[in-house]
Amino acid sequence: MGIFNRKNETGADTTPATVDPELAAVTGDYTVDPAHTTLGFVARHAMVTNVKGGFADFTGELHLDGSDPAKSTASFDVRMASIDTGNADRDGHLKSADFFKIDEFPTMTFRTTSAESLGGSDYRVTGDLSILGTTKPITIDLEFNGSAKDPFGNERVGFEGKAELLRSEWGLTWNAALETGGVLISDKIKLNFDISAIKKA
């Protein structure tokens, strides 16, 4: 849902932008529901398979502006000790000084710097991602999945998102060479999000 402009053959706008009424109706402030939200990632392992993981302990806040999506914002704080790839030894290595150094850098943060409607239910947000004390921009493509009132009276909104990053840009450079060529862990990491948020009273 978003803002749509009609254009003529020259590409010039011929009518004012209109706002989808469903999105306008959900304007407000929201708290992300960790029990129904997934912050996940995928890394290539040994050049042949994917390892999936995520974070279990995080907080998030959204401000949605249906009349002007560019004014929407999001913030997340993720506790790095909650990383979970389904393997205790691997998780321990990820928490160590080789990777996330969780004793020194216990939290990863994300703060939006811009947001835009791409038309339909598609959006794009850009923000500052901070890992290991390094802050760099990242762009996330989002799809608005709609809104609903749950059986407990909570007004909810849902989004799905995806992004990619090079972990080396945040100082995550540990790796090991393979005898057959290549490296143990890909530099490119795929991120995926399923977000459910509850409107504040």
N, C-alpha and C positions, 0 to 999 in steps of 0.2 A: 504494500500500500504506500502511496507516496504522492509526490507532486508531479503533475504532468503538464507539459507545455505542448500546444499544437504548433506546428511549423509549416510554412509554405515551401514551395520548391527551392527557394533561396536559402532556406534554413532559418529564416527570421521568425520570431514568435509572432503569432497572429491573435492569440487570445491569452487572457491572464491565466496564471497557474491556478489549478484547483486542488483541493485537498481531499483525499479519500476520507469519508466520514468515519469509517471504522478506526482508522489510525488517530484521527482527531479526538475520538472518544476516549482513547487510552492515555491522553496527555496527563503527565503527572510524575511523581517520584516513586521508585520501586526499590525493593530489597531483593537481591538474588537469593533464591531458595537452594541451598547446597544439596539438599536431599533429592532434588529433581533436576540438578544441573550437572553437566559433565564438562570438565576442562581436560581435554585429551591431547595426546601427541603420538606421532608415529615416526620411528627412525629405521633406516635401512641397516640390517645387521649382516656382516660378512658378505655383503654384496648380493645376497641371494634371498633374503627374507625380511619381513617387517616385524619389529617389536613395538607393541602398543603399550601405552601407559597413561597415567593421569594423576591428578591431585585431588585429595579427599577433603582437605581443610582449607577453606578460603572464605572471604567475604566479598560482596559486590554491591554496588549501588548504581542505579540507572535513573537518568532524568530523560523522559521522552517528551518531545514537543511535536505533536501531530500537525500543527499549523506551519511550523518551520523546522524540519528535521535537522537542519544545520545547527540548531541550538540544543540538540540532544547530546547527552554526555554519559560516560560510563567510567567506573573505577573499580578495580579489583586488587585485592591483596591476598597473595597465595603463600601459605606456609610450606616451605620446601621440604620439611621433614615428612610431609604427608604424601610424597611421591610414591606411586605404586605401579609396578610393571608386572606384578604377579610372581615375582621371584625375589626372595629376601636377600640373597647374595648380590644380585644385580642392583636392587634398591640401595643396599648399603654402599656399594661402589659409587652410585650416583650421588649419594649424600656426602661422600668423602672429598678430600682436597683435590682429587683428580677432576672432579666435576663441579658440583654446586657449593661446596664448602659451607654447609648449612650452619656450622657453629659461628662462622664469621658473617655470613649473609643468609639469615634465616627466612627472609621474605622476598618474593618476587612481586613487582607491582606493575599495573597497567593503568594509564590515565589517557583518555581520549583528548585529542587536540583538534579534530575536525570530524564532521559527519556529513553525508550527502545521500540523497535519494537517487537511485539508478533507474527508477521506474518500476511499476508493478510492486511486488513485495520485496524488492532487492535494495539493499543499502550498502554503503561502504564507509567504514570508520577508520581513521588513522589516529594513532596514539603513541605515547612514549612507554616502551617496555623496559623495565629496569631489572637486570640480572647481574649478580656479582659486582654490584656497584657501577655497572655500565648501563647507560640509558641511550637507547636508539629508537627511531621510529619504526613502526610496523603497521601494515595496512591489512584490515580484516574485511572480508566480504560476508554480509549477513543477509539472511532471509527471515522476514517477519512471518511467523507461523500463526498469528492471530491472537485473540484474547478470549477468556472464558472466566466464569465464576465457578469456583470449585465447591464441593459439598459443604465446606466449612465457611462459606461466605467470602473467601478471598478472591479478589480480582487479580487474575494472572495474565501475563503476556509471555509469549515464547519466541525465541530466535534460534536459528541454526547458523553456524559460522565456520569459516575455514580461512587459513592463512599458511604461509610458508616463511621460514627464516633460515639463515645460515648461522648455526650455533657459534661458529668461530668469531663472528662479529661481536659476540658478548663474552668472549674470552674462554669459551668452552672448547678447548683445542685438543684435549686428550684423545689419543687414538693408538692403534696398533696395526702394523703392516701385516698383510696376509702373504703366505708363501706363494700363492697362485696369482698375486697381484691385487692391487686395491687395498682398502683399509677395512678395519673391523666395523666402524660406525660411520654412517654418512654424515657429512656436514649439513646437508639440507634436512630440516625437520618439518614435518607437516603438522599443523595444529588443527584441531576440530573442537567445536563447541556446540553444546545443546543447553540453552539457557532458559530457565523458568524463573520469573520474578513476580513478586507479590506487591501490589500497590499499597503504599502507605496510607494510613487513615488520615 
